[in-house]
């Protein structure tokens, strides 16, 4: 009985994914993917910038 439910769930997932790609245009999917990739890249860039130690402006002014 459990095997029947697993096979049905897999078939339902495959059918709904196929229907999604039939009814939604490829350009809108590509645009959403590009936006998500851009957001991930900006998020990673923020982590890289935050990782570098930045001296406060008071410290730089006192050293001069």
C-alpha positions in Angstrom: 0.0 0.0 0.0 2.9 2.4 0.8 4.4 1.7 -2.6 1.2 2.8 -4.3 1.2 6.1 -2.4 4.9 6.8 -3.3 4.3 6.0 -6.9 1.1 8.2 -7.0 3.0 11.1 -5.3 5.8 10.8 -7.8 3.4 10.8 -10.8 1.5 13.7 -9.4 4.7 15.7 -8.9 5.8 14.9 -12.4 2.4 15.8 -13.9 2.2 19.1 -12.1 5.7 20.0 -13.0 4.9 19.3 -16.7 1.7 21.2 -16.5 3.5 24.2 -15.0 6.1 24.3 -17.9 3.3 24.0 -20.4 1.2 26.9 -19.1 4.0 29.3 -18.0 6.1 30.8 -20.6 9.9 30.1 -20.7 10.8 33.8 -20.6 9.0 34.4 -17.3 10.7 31.3 -15.8 14.1 32.5 -17.0 13.5 36.0 -15.7 12.6 34.7 -12.2 15.7 32.5 -12.2 17.9 35.4 -13.2 16.5 37.6 -10.5 17.1 34.8 -7.9 20.7 34.3 -9.1 21.3 38.1 -8.9 19.9 38.2 -5.4 22.1 35.3 -4.3 25.2 36.9 -5.8 24.5 40.2 -4.0 23.9 38.3 -0.8 27.3 36.6 -1.2 29.0 39.9 -2.0 27.6 41.3 1.2 29.0 38.5 3.2 32.4 39.0 1.6 32.5 42.7 2.3 31.3 42.2 5.9 34.1 39.7 6.4 36.8 42.2 5.8 37.8 44.3 8.8 37.1 48.0 8.2 38.8 50.5 10.5 36.5 53.2 11.9 37.1 56.7 10.6 38.3 58.0 14.1 41.1 55.5 14.1 42.3 56.5 10.6 42.1 60.2 11.6 44.2 59.6 14.8 46.9 57.8 12.8 47.4 60.6 10.4 
